[in-house]
Amino acid sequence: MKLSKLVTAVAVLTLSTSSGLSLAKVDETTAKRLQNDLTPVGAERYGNSEGTIPAWDGGITKIPENYEEGEFHPDPFADDKMLFKITSANMAKYEKNLTDGQKALLTQYAPGYEIPVYPTRRSASYPEWIYEKLAENALTAELQENANGVRNTIATSPFPIPNNGVEAIWNHILRFRGEQAEFKSAIVTPTKDGSYNPILTNYSYYFTYAEPGITLDEIDNKIFYLKTKINSPAKLAGTLTLVHETLDQVRSPRKAWRYQAGERRLRRVPNLEYGTDLPSSESLRTVDQKDMYNGAPNQYQWNLLGKREVYIPYNSYKLNEASTDASKVVSPKHINQELTRYELHRVWAVEGILRDGLRHAYHKRRFFFDEDTWQIVLAEDFDEDGNLWRVSEAHPVNFYQIPVTWTTVELTYDLKAERYYIEGLDKQGTIDFNPEFKRRAFTTSAARREAKR
């Protein structure tokens, strides 16, 4: 769908007084301006006045000639030269474009921690049918009562123009990540001296919500199915986890099962949600930090803080290639920042405050969403005393054969423990976005048979 059609649909929606949706109404003058200003995902189409953020021109629309299916993705921007590095010594110069979490990392891990900044490349792109679904969602999507789910939406983010914080949260949760995906990678939790034991895991995703032609009724309240199976170390090998991720997790909570070697039983895991420690994270991350944020958003009051320009991880092809060998990436206290790439992009900022009477490890959370993808790229979590505790980063690339933008490496820094959690290492091949799964492969009976093989 062309941009003009999308924005015309949004304009019609926002001018309607009977839609019942939670988008702000605009007058005809504003609607006309939107026709020129927005991309299909609701980002600002134009660059900034300083010229440091370019206009969006469709992102990567052509697969590089040196890409081979099944191989790692060649960096389309490998010839870009670094503009500068941000360090603890010069960060005051760039302060307006840094988050509190970034400044904390620069300060706490000085002098080794640096942020290398490159030219901004707005590379994000999606299939044409996803742009069409974005337009349809803009006309129909609405929050359910108490914002615990979304109605009348499918395939991708529901709210191209968010009116509040929880709509932005749902844009991240429901963003397009392909139809299916399978890959092998490792989780690492280094000690302070940098030693580690990787946990190599196979991941299988079936994104029901993004299945072409499917309706909201047909997905049976399921966003996706996930199956993980640990390959090594030997003491954990064979451990299988099955997750059925639901759209409305208050009405129908996430269902999860685990099979552990030696038990020979697939058991329900009733507490794989919210602030529970993420398995294999050594208590450095909570379950709802997987994919930067997941699950029912009902524990927090979410506030949309607006947009700002921030140096964020982007076009992380160099890190993606290096992550085939964990030893190239892992170092004491923080990863090898020489492999990273940061660019100046506009981000939506959302802050969540824990609701009265509820319990969670984090009293306050702050998320930063890339405007071109709705991917959370930076996150900050605060303890009950208001102190910054953990800082998370998602390092994305455009998997241009689909195309889809998704993370290649994701990590959380624990500032108190001076340790970190990282996933996406020791990769054994790139992501297979066409494994041809059947939905029945994600039933409990199928998982049980696979676990016992």
N, C-alpha and C positions, 0 to 999 in steps of 0.2 A: 504494500500500500504506500502511495506517495505521501510525503510529509504533509502536503497541503490537505489531503483527505483526512489524515489523522487529526490535524489541528482543527479542521472544520468540524469533525465529529466532537472533539473536546469543546469547541466553542458552542455548538448546539446544546451539548450536555450542560455546560455551565450557565447558559442563558435560560435553561428550563427551570420552572419553579415546581415541577411535579415529579422530578426524577427520584427524589429521596436520597440521592447520593451525597457524600460528604465532601464534594469539591466546592471551592469558593465560586460564587457567581461573579461574572464579569460583564461589563457593558460591551456594546458593539465595537467601540474603539479599541478596547483591550483585546477582544476576540480577534480583531483584524491584525493587531500587533503580534499575537501568538502565532498566526499563520506564517509569519516570517521568522519567528524567533526560536521555535522549538524543534528538537529532533524527535524521531519516533518514540524514544523512551522518556521524553519530557525534559531533556537537558537543554541548556541554552545553546543554540546553534552557532552563535558567533563567538569569536575570541574576545579576550579582554582588551581594554584600551591601551595597555602597555605593550601588547603584542607578545607577551610571554605565554599566553594560552591561545592557540590557533582556533580557527573555526573548525567545526566538525564537517568533514566532507564525505561521510559515509563509512569511515574507518577502513579497515583492510577488506577490500572487495575482490582481490585477486591473489590466488595462492602463489607464493614465490616459486620460481622455476626449479630451484634446488631442493624443494621439499619432496620427500618420498613417503608415501602412505605407510604408516606403521613406525616411521623413524621419528626422532626428535625434531622439533620445529626449528628450522634455521631462523636466526634473528633478522627480521626485515630491517632493523635499524642498527645493525652491527657497526656501520661506519660513523655513527654519531659520536662526537667527542664530548667528554664530560665538561660541563660548564664550570662547576666549582664543587668543592666539598664543604659541608657544614660541620663544624667541630664545636667543642665546648668553648673554644677561644673566640670564635667569630659568630656564634649563634645569635647574639644580640642583633646583628645586622639583618638577620632573616626571621626574627622573632614573630612577626605578624603572619608568617606562612608556616609556622610550626605549631603543633599541638602541645598541650602540657605533657603528654606522655613522651613525645619525641624529645622535648627539652629535658625531661627527667633522665632518659636514656643517655643523652649526650653528656649530662652532668655526672651521673653516677658511674658511668663506664669510661670516663676520660682517663687518658688521652686516646685510647684505642678505638672507641666507637665514633664513626663518622657517617654522614649521610651524603653519598655521591649524587649530584643532581645533573640530569641530562635534559636535552631539549624535549619539550612536551609533544607527544604524539598521541592524538586522539584516535587510537587504533580500533576501538570497540565497534563491532558490527555483529549483526544477527541475520538469520534467514528472513526472507521476505514474508513468509507466513507468520513469523513472530511479530513483525511490525503490524501486520493485519490484526493479529489478536490483541496487541496493545491498544489499537484503535477501538476494537470491540469492547475490551475491558473498560476503557475510559467511559464508554457510554452506559455500561451496565453494572460495574462492580460497586458493591457497597459493603460496609462493615456490618458484621452481625452484632447482636446485642453485646455490650461490654467489650467489643472489639476482639472477641476470642476466635473469630473466624471471618471469612469473607464469602459473600454470595455473588453469584453471577459473574464469575471470572474463570479463565482457563489458560493454561500454557505458559503464562509469564506474569510479570508484575501487574497488579491490578490498577494502580493509581499513578499514571504518568505525571499528574500534577497533585502532589500530596498536600492536604490541607492541615494535617497534624502529624505528630510524631509516630503514632501507631500505624498510620498508612505507609509511612516510609519503612517501618519495620517489616510490614507485610510485603512491600516491594522487594526487599532483600530475600525474605523467606521463599517467595514464589517466583523469583527471577528464573529465566530460562537457563538451564545448564546442560542442554542436550536432551535426547529422548532416553538413551541408555548409556551406561559407561562402565568400563571394567579396567582396572589397573592394579599394579602391585607397587607398594612403597612402604617405607619404614617410618616408625615413630621413634624419636630419640629424646631422652631426658638427661642431658649431660650433668655431671657433678660440677662443682665449682672449678675443679682442675681440668675440666674438659673431657674426662673419660666417660664412656657410654657403652651401652649394650643395645643395639637396634632391635626393634620388634617389627619384623617384616610381615606385612599383612596384604591379603588379596581383598579388593573392594569390588563389589558388584552393585550397581544402581539400576533401578527401573523407575523412571520418572513418569508415573501414571498421569500426573497432572499435565504433562507435556506430550502425551501420546496424540499424534495427529488425528483429528476427527472425533476425538472423545468428548463427551459432554460432562458437565459437572456432576450430574446424577450418576453417570456410569463409572466415575472414579471411586465410588463408595467411600467418600470422605478421606481418601488416601492421596497424599501429595506424591510420595515415592515409597519404594521398598529398597532396603539396603541389607546386604549380606556381607559380612566380613569374616575372613578365616585366617588365623595366624599361621604362618609357615615356619617361623623361627623366632626365638631360640627354642631348643628342643623341649624345655619344660612347659612351654606354652603352646607348642605346635598342636594344631588340630582344634583349638578353641574357636568356636563359631558363634557369631552373634547375628541374629535376624531382627530387623526393625521394620515395623509398619508405621510410617509417619503420617499422622492424620492432619486434616485441614483445621477442624475444630477440635482442639485437644482438651477442651473442658467438657464438651458433650461426649466425646469419644477419645479418651486419652491415648497417647502413643502406646503401641504394644511392642514389647521386646522380649526375646528369648535368647538364652545362651546355652551352648553345649561345651562342656569342659572335658578335655581328655582325662580319662580315668573314671569319670562319673557315668558316661554312656547314657546320659539323659539330657533332653532338651528342656530346660527349665525356664519358666517365666521370670523376667526381671522387672519387678513392679516399680522400681524407683530410678529408672534410667531417664531422669528429667531434671529440669531446673538446676539447683545448686549442688546436686550430687557430684562427687568427684568423678571425673572422666576416667574410665578404665585405662590402665597403662600410662597414666599421666603423672604418677607419683605425687598426687594431690597438688599439682601445679596448674590445674585447669578444671573447670566444672563442665558437666555434660552440656549445658546450654551455650558453651563457648565453641563447640564444634561447628565448623563452617562460620566462625566468628560470632554468630548468634543463631539459635534455632529454638523451635518449640513454641508453646503458648506464651503470648506476651502479657498475660493478665497479672503478673506479679508486680509490675511497675506502672507508674504514671509517666507516660512518654511525652516529652515536650519537643516540638520542632524548633530548633534554635536558628534556622535559616542556613544560608550558604556562605561559604568562605573559600578562599584559595589556599591550598595546602600542598606541601611537597609530600607526595604519597608514593608507595611502591607501585610500579607500573612497567609494562612490557618487560617482564622479568625473564627473558629468554636465556640470558647468560646464567642466571641462577638455576633455571630449569635444567639446562644441560649439565651443569656442575653437580646437580643434586643426584645424579646417578651414583655418586661416591660420597657418602656422608662425611668422610674425612676431609674433603675439600671445603665443606660448608661449616662443620661444627668446630667451634673454638671455645675456650673458657669464657663464661659469662654471657657471651653474645655470639651470633653467627659471624662468618667472614663477610664483613660489609663490602669488601671489594667486589664481590659477586653481585651486589644489589644494584638496582637502578631506581631512582626516585625522579618524579616529574611534577611540575606544578599543574594541578588540576583543581577545578571547582568541586567541592564536596558539600553534600547536605550534612548538617550536624544535628544529632538527636540526643537528648539526655533523658535517662530514666531514673526515677526516684522510687525506691521500694515502698510499696503501699503499707500503710499502718496495719500492724497485727500479723504481717507475713514475715517469714524467715528466709534469708538467703545470705550467702557469703558476702555478697556485694550490696552495699546500701545505695550506691549510685553508680550508673554506668553511662558512658558517653561513646557514641558511635559516629563514624564518619563514612558516608556513602559516596562512592564515585558517581557523579551525576550521569555518566554515559552508560552505566551498567546496573546501578542499584546494588552493586557488590559493596559490602562493608569492607573497607581496606585498612582502617585503623580503629582500635577500640581501647578504652580506658576504664578500668574498674577500681572502685574506691571502697575502703572498708567502712565499718560503722562509725568510725571517728572522723571520717571525711578525708582520710589520707589515701593518696594514689598508691595502689597496691600492685596491679598488674597492667601490662601494656601488650596489646596484641597487634600483629600485622598479617595481612594477606598479600602475597606477592602474585599478581595475576599475569596471564598471557592471553592473547587471542589465539585460540585453536582454530586457525583460519580455514581448515578444511570443512568445518561445519557451516558457518563460523559461530563461535561462542567464546565469550570471555569468562575464564574461571581461574581459580588459584592453582598455582603449581607448588608453592610452599606456604605453610601457615604456621605461625608460632606465637607463643605467649611468654613474655618476660615477667618473672616474679621478682619485683624489686626488693622485697623483704628477704627472700631466700637467696637472692643473687644467682638464680638458676633459670633455666627456660625449658619449655616444651616445644618441640618442632615435629611436624609431620610433612611427608612428601619427599623423603630421602631414600637413598639406595634403590632408586627406581629400576624396575626390570621391564624396560620398554615404556612407551608413552601410553596415553589413555586411548583405549579402543572405544570409540563412540558408537560402534555398530556390532555388538556381540551377539545380537539376535536372540536375546532372552525371551522367554515366554513368562507371562505373569505367574503361571502355576509353579515356576521354579522358586518362587519366594513364599510358598506356603510352608507351614510348620512341618508337614509330612515330608516335603522335598528337602527341607533343611536337615531333618533328622536322618534321612537316607544319605545325604552328602556327608554329614558329620561322621557317620559310622564307616564310611569307605576308607 
